[in-house]
Amino acid sequence: MADNKLTRQQLYDRIRESSKDAVVLEEMKRLGFWPKGDESPTIPELLINKEAALNKEFRELFEKHRQYQNKEAVLKEMRLKRMAAAKAKREETKKKREQQRFEKAAAWKKRKETEILYLGEDVSIGLNNMAGNADALHKHHLPAFANENELAAAMGIELKALRFLAFSRKVSTVSHYRKFYLPKKSGGKRLISAPMPRLKKVQYWILENILNKVAVHQAVHGFTLNRSIISNAQLHVGKKVVLNLDVKDFFPSIHFKRVKGLLQQLGYSEKIATILSLLCTEAVTEEVALDGGNYFVQKGNRVLPQGAPTSPAITNILCFKLDKRLQGLATRHQCHYTRYADDVTFSWNSTDINPQQMVWRIKKILADEGFAVHPDKIRIMHQGARQEVTGIIVNEKLGIDRNKLRQFRALLHQLQTKDASELMPGQVSPANAVIGYANFVKMVKPAQGAAFAKAIDKLFQTGRLQYLVKDAPPVLNGNPAPSPSPTSNPPANKGDDKPWWNVTG
């Protein structure tokens, strides 16, 4: 049959692999010329098979011997085998690493959806540390958060929104703060960084749920519950000497690491403390116009912004040790001590105290705690002259500068016929300024303040004063009116000739 025939080349190959007799024997069996059965092979058949096996083994040994005689060929063959094996291993390793990278990227993407893993350069250290101090949190009656998801849920925002608000960017097209200038009491301008609505809402949550629950020193009267400029000034009424100093760059002196350390001391884990600190601090930036777009370029460290509702409360908590040391100094010398934000006041009746030496001691304590006294804002007021604390006269009883009151009364009268912008040049919001000063007067002199309030109500009703802010204004004598910024200090003139509205803030 045609299917049983082998080509000549096939026969040659089979003979080469065994022997001619072995091939003939196999073909005879295949074609039926050799008896088949279960009988044991005959001696000739055994001999033929043995010969074929020996010939095959001989050829293999001969081939190896021939190869070993040519060392270069052997080495080349070994190298080729090693190279082939190495290449195969590299390919296998490459595929394995690609798979690992893919799996790692997928896992990272999945973690980013449920965790905050990075918040910017130089501030992300510690985001993997969730170890907090539950006892410290309980001591201060603070809420505990197992992770960032619980923090975002408590704030009422999504995790991605929390990440966006806390992220620290070296260059960004978005700023979370609106910046403007307000006139200073001593001249010049003060930069105000007012948070945008989303961040402002989060900062108020931090203020109400965390910062306001932490006790501050009893000498603190600024931006704390049940205390005010009235309580701050009351302790210094009728003293022989009143010493007042202002801390230079109060809020900018508090940087990101100090805020983070404070929150960790309160019991929060490093991760939660980092997120909260980023929400409460702002990097010094410069707005740059380039290629038709505006960019905010970071120029300095993150510090407490003047204008954020959380900044005063953070400084009050951070300054507990400072207040304790200054109170100790006051107690040793039988003095009274209070602090309203950056305004430090000492007063005493003793004639044995050298005011200049007291200034030196206060400066040293402030320097030890990381602060500096403004050299142009040190006032030593003796009983014979006008003594003033945070804008309130304290010589014999609490009072207000009569010149400022006359100016204000005259302004309210002029506003009936003249425009506010003409009478108050440079004032960003005349309505805010008028309401703020009237409330200030009402705190010190209720009857006179109430009379001012009625006059201001009439100005709003006749349209002589207009709202300049979009937020819902507070109510004054039943009528809505804008209020001063919650972070600006109450009016406090310091004996200069500036109009009352230029000494606020």
Kinemage of the C-alpha trace (Angstrom):
@kinemage 1
@onewidth
@group {chain A} dominant
@subgroup {mainchain}
@vectorlist {calphas} color= white
{ca met a 1} P 0.000 0.000 0.000
{ca ala a 2} L 1.149 3.466 -0.750
{ca asp a 3} L 0.691 4.551 2.876
{ca asn a 4} L 3.133 1.844 4.084
{ca lys a 5} L 5.958 3.001 1.812
{ca leu a 6} L 8.806 5.107 3.200
{ca thr a 7} L 10.884 7.542 1.258
{ca arg a 8} L 14.532 6.872 0.804
{ca gln a 9} L 15.499 9.771 3.045
{ca gln a 10} L 13.257 8.456 5.822
{ca leu a 11} L 14.925 5.035 5.561
{ca tyr a 12} L 18.393 6.611 5.691
{ca asp a 13} L 17.437 8.606 8.792
{ca arg a 14} L 16.118 5.511 10.579
{ca ile a 15} L 19.209 3.476 9.675
{ca arg a 16} L 21.427 6.298 10.948
{ca glu a 17} L 19.596 6.353 14.271
{ca ser a 18} L 19.865 2.554 14.850
{ca ser a 19} L 21.260 0.072 12.283
{ca lys a 20} L 20.384 -1.471 8.935
{ca asp a 21} L 19.482 -4.865 10.421
{ca ala a 22} L 17.241 -3.241 13.021
{ca val a 23} L 15.354 -1.276 10.333
{ca val a 24} L 14.988 -4.417 8.174
{ca leu a 25} L 13.677 -6.303 11.178
{ca glu a 26} L 11.124 -3.587 12.003
{ca glu a 27} L 9.945 -3.427 8.416
{ca met a 28} L 9.619 -7.198 8.197
{ca lys a 29} L 7.475 -7.123 11.338
{ca arg a 30} L 5.406 -4.281 10.002
{ca leu a 31} L 4.863 -5.977 6.661
{ca gly a 32} L 4.112 -9.338 8.231
{ca phe a 33} L 7.228 -11.270 7.177
{ca trp a 34} L 8.333 -11.817 10.752
{ca pro a 35} L 6.223 -13.866 13.104
{ca lys a 36} L 4.326 -11.877 15.780
{ca gly a 37} L 3.057 -13.142 19.102
{ca asp a 38} L 3.621 -13.159 22.813
{ca glu a 39} L 6.646 -15.401 22.514
{ca ser a 40} L 9.921 -14.075 23.737
{ca pro a 41} L 12.171 -12.540 21.081
{ca thr a 42} L 14.489 -14.931 19.307
{ca ile a 43} L 18.237 -14.717 19.690
{ca pro a 44} L 18.776 -13.100 16.261
{ca glu a 45} L 16.220 -10.445 17.097
{ca leu a 46} L 17.870 -9.735 20.456
{ca leu a 47} L 21.231 -9.448 18.790
{ca ile a 48} L 19.909 -7.051 16.175
{ca asn a 49} L 18.262 -4.809 18.807
{ca lys a 50} L 21.373 -4.912 20.983
{ca glu a 51} L 23.517 -3.960 18.035
{ca ala a 52} L 21.203 -1.063 17.186
{ca ala a 53} L 21.334 0.247 20.772
{ca leu a 54} L 25.113 -0.008 20.905
{ca asn a 55} L 25.453 1.748 17.555
{ca lys a 56} L 23.238 4.586 18.807
{ca glu a 57} L 25.217 4.946 22.024
{ca phe a 58} L 28.475 4.821 20.091
{ca arg a 59} L 27.355 7.589 17.756
{ca glu a 60} L 26.366 9.794 20.704
{ca leu a 61} L 29.707 9.215 22.406
{ca phe a 62} L 31.528 9.870 19.158
{ca glu a 63} L 29.598 13.096 18.643
{ca lys a 64} L 30.406 14.272 22.182
{ca his a 65} L 34.051 13.334 21.704
{ca arg a 66} L 34.160 15.228 18.441
{ca gln a 67} L 32.598 18.278 20.086
{ca tyr a 68} L 34.980 18.228 23.059
{ca gln a 69} L 37.946 18.168 20.712
{ca asn a 70} L 36.809 21.639 19.515
{ca lys a 71} L 36.824 23.650 22.760
{ca glu a 72} L 35.728 26.888 21.111
{ca ala a 73} L 32.683 25.239 19.651
{ca val a 74} L 31.811 23.728 23.010
{ca leu a 75} L 32.169 27.064 24.801
{ca lys a 76} L 30.163 28.783 22.131
{ca glu a 77} L 27.408 26.234 22.486
{ca met a 78} L 27.421 26.635 26.263
{ca arg a 79} L 27.297 30.404 25.953
{ca leu a 80} L 24.431 30.199 23.508
{ca lys a 81} L 22.518 27.963 25.896
{ca arg a 82} L 23.175 30.295 28.822
{ca met a 83} L 22.177 33.324 26.767
{ca ala a 84} L 19.000 31.638 25.665
{ca ala a 85} L 18.211 30.660 29.258
{ca ala a 86} L 19.007 34.173 30.510
{ca lys a 87} L 16.862 35.758 27.804
{ca ala a 88} L 13.976 33.502 28.683
{ca lys a 89} L 14.405 34.353 32.361
{ca arg a 90} L 14.510 38.083 31.574
{ca glu a 91} L 11.342 37.845 29.583
{ca glu a 92} L 9.698 35.973 32.399
{ca thr a 93} L 10.923 38.542 34.965
{ca lys a 94} L 9.774 41.421 32.747
{ca lys a 95} L 6.295 39.976 32.455
{ca lys a 96} L 6.204 39.339 36.183
{ca arg a 97} L 7.268 42.923 36.999
{ca glu a 98} L 4.781 44.377 34.534
{ca gln a 99} L 2.068 42.380 36.224
{ca gln a 100} L 3.255 43.542 39.640
{ca arg a 101} L 3.279 47.179 38.465
{ca phe a 102} L -0.195 46.818 37.073
{ca glu a 103} L -1.475 45.251 40.273
{ca lys a 104} L 0.298 47.883 42.382
{ca ala a 105} L -1.158 50.727 40.291
{ca ala a 106} L -4.627 49.219 40.552
{ca ala a 107} L -4.255 48.803 44.317
{ca trp a 108} L -2.934 52.391 44.648
{ca lys a 109} L -5.853 53.727 42.626
{ca lys a 110} L -8.267 51.825 44.800
{ca arg a 111} L -6.589 53.123 47.994
{ca lys a 112} L -6.698 56.710 46.705
{ca glu a 113} L -10.464 56.412 46.443
{ca thr a 114} L -10.777 55.489 50.127
{ca glu a 115} L -7.654 57.021 51.742
{ca ile a 116} L -5.564 60.197 51.713
{ca leu a 117} L -2.055 59.038 50.862
{ca tyr a 118} L -0.362 62.250 49.679
{ca leu a 119} L -1.063 65.937 50.301
{ca gly a 120} L 1.914 67.648 48.721
{ca glu a 121} L 5.655 68.069 49.024
{ca asp a 122} L 7.171 68.535 52.512
{ca val a 123} L 3.837 68.036 54.315
{ca ser a 124} L 2.945 64.384 53.645
{ca ile a 125} L 5.283 62.856 56.214
{ca gly a 126} L 3.276 60.927 58.766
{ca leu a 127} L 0.180 60.275 56.654
{ca asn a 128} L 0.650 56.554 57.292
{ca asn a 129} L 0.657 57.026 61.080
{ca met a 130} L -2.808 56.571 62.565
{ca ala a 131} L -1.697 56.068 66.175
{ca gly a 132} L -3.420 58.617 68.412
{ca asn a 133} L -3.852 59.201 72.130
{ca ala a 134} L -7.427 58.350 73.112
{ca asp a 135} L -6.863 59.404 76.750
{ca ala a 136} L -5.771 62.905 75.726
{ca leu a 137} L -8.771 63.294 73.423
{ca his a 138} L -11.092 62.191 76.202
{ca lys a 139} L -9.446 64.615 78.630
{ca his a 140} L -10.219 67.560 76.338
{ca his a 141} L -13.653 66.165 75.325
{ca leu a 142} L -12.587 66.085 71.672
{ca pro a 143} L -14.089 63.889 68.944
{ca ala a 144} L -11.977 60.904 67.860
{ca phe a 145} L -11.514 59.832 64.244
{ca ala a 146} L -10.292 56.357 63.297
{ca asn a 147} L -9.393 57.542 59.791
{ca glu a 148} L -9.818 60.358 57.307
{ca asn a 149} L -13.159 59.001 56.104
{ca glu a 150} L -14.660 59.515 59.559
{ca leu a 151} L -13.233 63.051 59.644
{ca ala a 152} L -14.748 63.904 56.239
{ca ala a 153} L -18.110 62.414 57.260
{ca ala a 154} L -18.120 64.441 60.487
{ca met a 155} L -17.440 67.618 58.475
{ca gly a 156} L -20.229 66.749 56.064
{ca ile a 157} L -18.029 66.624 52.959
{ca glu a 158} L -16.718 63.915 50.640
{ca leu a 159} L -13.200 62.539 50.978
{ca lys a 160} L -12.149 64.018 47.632
{ca ala a 161} L -13.306 67.462 48.800
{ca leu a 162} L -11.282 67.075 52.022
{ca arg a 163} L -8.215 66.131 49.954
{ca phe a 164} L -8.737 69.120 47.630
{ca leu a 165} L -9.040 71.632 50.480
{ca ala a 166} L -6.030 70.254 52.378
{ca phe a 167} L -3.663 69.695 49.433
{ca ser a 168} L -0.526 71.856 49.490
{ca arg a 169} L 0.585 72.903 46.005
{ca lys a 170} L 3.799 74.719 45.097
{ca val a 171} L 2.061 76.178 42.036
{ca ser a 172} L -1.697 76.241 41.613
{ca thr a 173} L -4.364 77.875 39.493
{ca val a 174} L -6.746 77.897 42.463
{ca ser a 175} L -6.532 79.757 45.775
{ca his a 176} L -8.691 78.919 48.776
{ca tyr a 177} L -8.309 82.472 50.111
{ca arg a 178} L -9.450 85.906 48.970
{ca lys a 179} L -6.867 88.514 49.925
{ca phe a 180} L -7.320 92.206 50.577
{ca tyr a 181} L -5.848 94.951 52.768
{ca leu a 182} L -7.284 96.790 55.767
{ca pro a 183} L -5.806 99.927 57.327
{ca lys a 184} L -3.697 99.399 60.444
{ca lys a 185} L -4.100 101.365 63.647
{ca ser a 186} L -0.493 102.527 63.392
{ca gly a 187} L -0.607 103.306 59.688
{ca gly a 188} L 0.035 101.185 56.629
{ca lys a 189} L -2.018 98.181 55.583
{ca arg a 190} L -2.724 94.749 57.020
{ca leu a 191} L -3.072 91.770 54.661
{ca ile a 192} L -6.257 89.801 55.298
{ca ser a 193} L -6.619 86.266 53.884
{ca ala a 194} L -10.329 85.469 53.982
{ca pro a 195} L -11.123 81.801 53.273
{ca met a 196} L -13.449 80.955 50.410
{ca pro a 197} L -16.888 79.569 51.359
{ca arg a 198} L -16.072 75.837 51.228
{ca leu a 199} L -12.896 76.150 53.300
{ca lys a 200} L -14.531 78.694 55.609
{ca lys a 201} L -17.308 76.202 56.401
{ca val a 202} L -14.755 73.507 57.250
{ca gln a 203} L -12.722 75.908 59.405
{ca tyr a 204} L -15.810 76.903 61.384
{ca trp a 205} L -16.490 73.191 61.956
{ca ile a 206} L -12.943 72.759 63.312
{ca leu a 207} L -13.382 75.845 65.495
{ca glu a 208} L -16.698 74.726 66.990
{ca asn a 209} L -16.029 70.993 67.352
{ca ile a 210} L -12.330 70.969 68.320
{ca leu a 211} L -10.652 74.280 69.131
{ca asn a 212} L -13.398 75.852 71.263
{ca lys a 213} L -13.460 72.751 73.473
{ca val a 214} L -9.830 73.196 74.564
{ca ala a 215} L -9.362 75.322 77.684
{ca val a 216} L -7.213 78.439 77.403
{ca his a 217} L -5.406 80.424 80.083
{ca gln a 218} L -7.527 82.627 82.318
{ca ala a 219} L -5.548 85.698 81.231
{ca val a 220} L -6.811 85.340 77.633
{ca his a 221} L -9.683 87.673 76.761
{ca gly a 222} L -9.603 87.733 72.966
{ca phe a 223} L -11.668 85.356 70.789
{ca thr a 224} L -12.812 83.164 73.647
{ca leu a 225} L -16.241 82.556 75.170
{ca asn a 226} L -17.650 84.917 77.816
{ca arg a 227} L -14.723 87.347 77.495
{ca ser a 228} L -14.237 90.502 75.485
{ca ile a 229} L -12.364 93.777 75.260
{ca ile a 230} L -14.476 94.874 78.253
{ca ser a 231} L -13.214 92.071 80.489
{ca asn a 232} L -9.721 92.628 79.105
{ca ala a 233} L -9.745 96.301 80.102
{ca gln a 234} L -11.633 95.916 83.387
{ca leu a 235} L -8.652 94.478 85.305
{ca his a 236} L -6.527 97.545 84.513
{ca val a 237} L -8.933 100.270 85.684
{ca gly a 238} L -7.487 102.768 88.186
{ca lys a 239} L -3.855 101.563 88.120
{ca lys a 240} L -0.862 103.847 88.543
{ca val a 241} L 0.956 102.369 85.560
{ca val a 242} L -0.413 100.542 82.512
{ca leu a 243} L 2.081 98.837 80.203
{ca asn a 244} L 0.931 97.707 76.752
{ca leu a 245} L 2.924 95.810 74.114
{ca asp a 246} L 2.009 94.377 70.720
{ca val a 247} L 3.449 91.106 69.443
{ca lys a 248} L 4.987 91.503 65.996
{ca asp a 249} L 3.600 89.298 63.176
{ca phe a 250} L 1.522 87.312 65.646
{ca phe a 251} L -0.267 84.927 63.271
{ca pro a 252} L 2.608 84.538 60.752
{ca ser a 253} L 4.829 83.465 63.673
{ca ile a 254} L 2.773 80.259 63.978
{ca his a 255} L 3.822 77.846 61.228
{ca phe a 256} L 2.435 74.521 60.043
{ca lys a 257} L 4.656 72.296 62.185
{ca arg a 258} L 3.658 74.086 65.407
{ca val a 259} L -0.040 73.647 64.600
{ca lys a 260} L 0.497 69.979 63.742
{ca gly a 261} L 2.428 69.422 66.969
{ca leu a 262} L -0.345 71.094 68.974
{ca leu a 263} L -3.019 68.811 67.487
{ca gln a 264} L -0.877 65.748 68.183
{ca gln a 265} L -0.486 66.868 71.803
{ca leu a 266} L -4.273 67.095 72.016
{ca gly a 267} L -4.372 63.392 71.104
{ca tyr a 268} L -4.875 63.216 67.348
{ca ser a 269} L -2.862 60.831 65.192
{ca glu a 270} L -0.178 62.301 62.971
{ca lys a 271} L -2.341 61.743 59.886
{ca ile a 272} L -5.418 63.509 61.282
{ca ala a 273} L -3.222 66.268 62.759
{ca thr a 274} L -1.584 66.811 59.368
{ca ile a 275} L -4.918 67.130 57.568
{ca leu a 276} L -6.361 69.525 60.165
{ca ser a 277} L -3.178 71.631 60.166
{ca leu a 278} L -3.253 71.976 56.386
{ca leu a 279} L -6.870 73.124 56.568
{ca cys a 280} L -5.941 75.819 59.119
{ca thr a 281} L -2.717 77.142 57.555
{ca glu a 282} L -1.834 78.832 54.297
{ca ala a 283} L 1.428 79.132 52.417
{ca val a 284} L 2.740 82.588 51.595
{ca thr a 285} L 1.996 82.889 47.873
{ca glu a 286} L 2.410 85.324 45.031
{ca glu a 287} L -0.094 85.636 42.199
{ca val a 288} L 1.610 85.517 38.796
{ca ala a 289} L 0.005 86.147 35.390
{ca leu a 290} L 1.433 83.917 32.656
{ca asp a 291} L 0.160 83.036 29.168
{ca gly a 292} L -3.246 84.483 29.875
{ca gly a 293} L -3.712 82.596 33.150
{ca asn a 294} L -3.209 83.378 36.838
{ca tyr a 295} L -1.007 81.146 38.973
{ca phe a 296} L -0.459 81.168 42.722
{ca val a 297} L 3.212 80.424 43.424
{ca gln a 298} L 4.275 79.426 46.936
{ca lys a 299} L 6.995 81.700 48.317
{ca gly a 300} L 7.201 80.764 51.991
{ca asn a 301} L 6.180 78.341 54.702
{ca arg a 302} L 2.617 77.578 55.668
{ca val a 303} L 1.468 79.824 58.536
{ca leu a 304} L -1.772 80.856 60.218
{ca pro a 305} L -3.654 83.222 57.896
{ca gln a 306} L -4.994 86.423 59.359
{ca gly a 307} L -8.647 86.185 58.394
{ca ala a 308} L -9.327 82.499 59.065
{ca pro a 309} L -11.772 81.867 61.948
{ca thr a 310} L -9.476 79.156 63.337
{ca ser a 311} L -6.324 81.309 63.658
{ca pro a 312} L -7.146 83.192 66.901
{ca ala a 313} L -8.269 80.017 68.697
{ca ile a 314} L -5.115 78.148 67.667
{ca thr a 315} L -2.875 80.944 68.937
{ca asn a 316} L -4.770 81.052 72.242
{ca ile a 317} L -4.168 77.330 72.778
{ca leu a 318} L -0.552 77.456 71.621
{ca cys a 319} L 0.198 80.407 73.898
{ca phe a 320} L -0.888 78.614 77.078
{ca lys a 321} L 2.716 78.252 78.222
{ca leu a 322} L 3.462 81.871 77.256
{ca asp a 323} L 0.427 83.094 79.220
{ca lys a 324} L 1.423 80.944 82.184
{ca arg a 325} L 4.938 82.437 82.245
{ca leu a 326} L 3.686 86.008 81.853
{ca gln a 327} L 1.103 85.421 84.579
{ca gly a 328} L 3.876 84.119 86.818
{ca leu a 329} L 5.878 87.280 86.126
{ca ala a 330} L 2.842 89.420 86.977
{ca thr a 331} L 2.134 87.500 90.184
{ca arg a 332} L 5.737 87.848 91.418
{ca his a 333} L 5.549 91.631 91.007
{ca gln a 334} L 1.922 92.011 92.160
{ca cys a 335} L 0.738 93.083 88.704
{ca his a 336} L -2.351 92.360 86.616
{ca tyr a 337} L -1.827 90.644 83.258
{ca thr a 338} L -4.182 90.109 80.299
{ca arg a 339} L -3.750 89.263 76.639
{ca tyr a 340} L -6.141 90.069 73.815
{ca ala a 341} L -4.777 88.303 70.710
{ca asp a 342} L -1.419 90.046 70.091
{ca asp a 343} L -2.105 92.809 72.630
{ca val a 344} L -0.257 92.188 75.941
{ca thr a 345} L -1.133 94.392 78.939
{ca phe a 346} L 0.391 94.684 82.440
{ca ser a 347} L -0.729 97.124 85.128
{ca trp a 348} L 0.296 97.808 88.740
{ca asn a 349} L 0.065 100.250 91.630
{ca ser a 350} L 3.497 99.683 93.165
{ca thr a 351} L 6.115 102.400 92.864
{ca asp a 352} L 8.973 99.917 93.169
{ca ile a 353} L 8.574 98.477 89.682
{ca asn a 354} L 10.779 99.844 86.932
{ca pro a 355} L 8.674 99.844 83.724
{ca gln a 356} L 11.734 99.454 81.488
{ca gln a 357} L 12.906 96.402 83.427
{ca met a 358} L 9.390 94.937 83.142
{ca val a 359} L 9.502 95.495 79.364
{ca trp a 360} L 12.852 93.688 79.207
{ca arg a 361} L 11.495 90.692 81.155
{ca ile a 362} L 8.383 90.466 78.968
{ca lys a 363} L 10.493 90.642 75.793
{ca lys a 364} L 12.709 87.817 77.032
{ca ile a 365} L 9.748 85.528 77.800
{ca leu a 366} L 8.185 86.279 74.412
{ca ala a 367} L 11.476 85.549 72.644
{ca asp a 368} L 11.806 82.218 74.488
{ca glu a 369} L 8.341 81.252 73.185
{ca gly a 370} L 9.103 82.202 69.577
{ca phe a 371} L 7.602 85.719 69.466
{ca ala a 372} L 8.916 89.262 69.236
{ca val a 373} L 7.627 92.612 70.500
{ca his a 374} L 6.865 95.282 67.931
{ca pro a 375} L 9.435 97.990 68.736
{ca asp a 376} L 7.053 100.834 67.798
{ca lys a 377} L 4.148 99.552 69.877
{ca ile a 378} L 5.378 99.716 73.469
{ca arg a 379} L 3.364 102.150 75.578
{ca ile a 380} L 3.980 103.008 79.235
{ca met a 381} L 0.958 104.990 80.485
{ca his a 382} L 1.069 106.655 83.902
{ca gln a 383} L -1.928 107.716 85.958
{ca gly a 384} L -1.558 111.388 85.084
{ca ala a 385} L -1.976 110.715 81.363
{ca arg a 386} L -4.642 108.885 79.381
{ca gln a 387} L -4.462 105.135 79.983
{ca glu a 388} L -5.952 102.975 77.273
{ca val a 389} L -6.360 99.190 76.825
{ca thr a 390} L -7.687 97.790 73.525
{ca gly a 391} L -9.320 101.099 72.697
{ca ile a 392} L -10.988 101.601 76.089
{ca ile a 393} L -9.938 104.289 78.555
{ca val a 394} L -9.181 102.801 82.001
{ca asn a 395} L -8.009 105.758 84.105
{ca glu a 396} L -10.893 105.756 86.604
{ca lys a 397} L -13.610 103.745 84.854
{ca leu a 398} L -14.243 102.236 81.451
{ca gly a 399} L -14.693 104.951 78.843
{ca ile a 400} L -14.292 105.910 75.205
{ca asp a 401} L -12.324 108.772 73.711
{ca arg a 402} L -14.690 111.749 73.512
{ca asn a 403} L -13.080 113.031 70.318
{ca lys a 404} L -13.853 109.754 68.561
{ca leu a 405} L -17.435 109.834 69.812
{ca arg a 406} L -17.878 113.390 68.475
{ca gln a 407} L -16.409 112.321 65.134
{ca phe a 408} L -18.787 109.384 64.930
{ca arg a 409} L -21.830 111.439 65.886
{ca ala a 410} L -20.895 114.028 63.254
{ca leu a 411} L -20.435 111.315 60.644
{ca leu a 412} L -23.905 109.872 61.272
{ca his a 413} L -25.349 113.358 60.847
{ca gln a 414} L -23.415 113.973 57.605
{ca leu a 415} L -24.438 110.585 56.177
{ca gln a 416} L -28.004 111.908 55.971
{ca thr a 417} L -26.997 114.171 53.101
{ca lys a 418} L -23.607 112.956 51.827
{ca asp a 419} L -22.335 109.722 50.327
{ca ala a 420} L -20.458 107.288 52.645
{ca ser a 421} L -17.578 106.803 50.195
{ca glu a 422} L -16.989 110.573 50.173
{ca leu a 423} L -16.998 110.843 53.967
{ca met a 424} L -14.967 107.660 54.557
{ca pro a 425} L -12.347 107.489 51.758
{ca gly a 426} L -10.362 104.252 51.623
{ca gln a 427} L -12.860 102.305 53.735
{ca val a 428} L -13.681 98.997 52.017
{ca ser a 429} L -17.101 98.643 53.626
{ca pro a 430} L -18.501 101.830 55.261
{ca ala a 431} L -21.561 99.915 56.481
{ca asn a 432} L -19.410 97.354 58.273
{ca ala a 433} L -17.301 100.090 59.844
{ca val a 434} L -20.310 102.061 61.080
{ca ile a 435} L -22.041 98.999 62.546
{ca gly a 436} L -18.816 97.777 64.136
{ca tyr a 437} L -18.076 101.037 65.906
{ca ala a 438} L -21.666 101.380 67.095
{ca asn a 439} L -21.537 97.895 68.599
{ca phe a 440} L -18.238 98.793 70.258
{ca val a 441} L -19.767 101.890 71.846
{ca lys a 442} L -22.788 99.849 72.936
{ca met a 443} L -20.506 97.429 74.814
{ca val a 444} L -18.915 100.232 76.843
{ca lys a 445} L -21.792 102.722 77.007
{ca pro a 446} L -25.066 100.871 76.354
{ca ala a 447} L -27.330 103.953 76.312
{ca gln a 448} L -25.168 105.926 73.901
{ca gly a 449} L -24.633 102.838 71.727
{ca ala a 450} L -28.405 102.252 71.514
{ca ala a 451} L -28.911 105.855 70.324
{ca phe a 452} L -26.293 105.344 67.617
{ca ala a 453} L -28.010 102.103 66.592
{ca lys a 454} L -31.320 103.898 66.007
{ca ala a 455} L -29.615 106.499 63.849
{ca ile a 456} L -27.914 103.770 61.791
{ca asp a 457} L -31.242 101.935 61.344
{ca lys a 458} L -32.699 105.081 59.836
{ca leu a 459} L -29.732 105.389 57.444
{ca phe a 460} L -30.315 101.857 56.191
{ca gln a 461} L -34.043 102.479 55.798
{ca thr a 462} L -33.461 105.626 53.736
{ca gly a 463} L -30.786 103.911 51.621
{ca arg a 464} L -27.896 106.109 52.773
{ca leu a 465} L -25.974 102.972 53.808
{ca gln a 466} L -25.827 99.935 51.511
{ca tyr a 467} L -24.882 96.314 52.082
{ca leu a 468} L -21.512 95.551 50.533
{ca val a 469} L -21.367 91.850 51.361
{ca lys a 470} L -23.368 88.881 50.025
{ca asp a 471} L -23.585 87.048 53.343
{ca ala a 472} L -26.723 87.531 55.406
{ca pro a 473} L -26.016 90.474 57.744
{ca pro a 474} L -26.718 90.424 61.498
{ca val a 475} L -29.587 92.350 62.997
{ca leu a 476} L -29.205 95.774 64.590
{ca asn a 477} L -32.311 97.094 66.371
{ca gly a 478} L -34.495 94.778 64.304
{ca asn a 479} L -32.974 95.723 60.930
{ca pro a 480} L -30.326 93.668 59.103
{ca ala a 481} L -26.888 95.202 58.755
{ca pro a 482} L -23.422 93.914 57.861
{ca ser a 483} L -21.013 93.176 60.686
{ca pro a 484} L -17.249 93.547 60.974
{ca ser a 485} L -14.974 90.668 60.137
{ca pro a 486} L -14.888 88.170 63.045
{ca thr a 487} L -11.103 88.241 62.946
{ca ser a 488} L -10.628 91.985 63.137
{ca asn a 489} L -9.902 93.520 66.522
{ca pro a 490} L -12.357 96.023 67.997
{ca pro a 491} L -11.596 99.720 67.463
{ca ala a 492} L -8.682 100.848 69.569
{ca asn a 493} L -7.354 104.353 69.044
{ca lys a 494} L -3.938 105.015 70.480
{ca gly a 495} L -3.983 108.752 70.893
{ca asp a 496} L -3.485 109.574 67.207
{ca asp a 497} L -5.523 112.025 65.141
{ca lys a 498} L -6.841 109.508 62.659
{ca pro a 499} L -10.631 109.238 62.163
{ca trp a 500} L -12.357 106.507 64.131
{ca trp a 501} L -12.985 104.372 61.058
{ca asn a 502} L -9.288 104.245 60.219
{ca val a 503} L -8.249 102.689 63.542
{ca thr a 504} L -10.369 99.581 63.293
{ca gly a 505} L -8.849 96.200 62.513
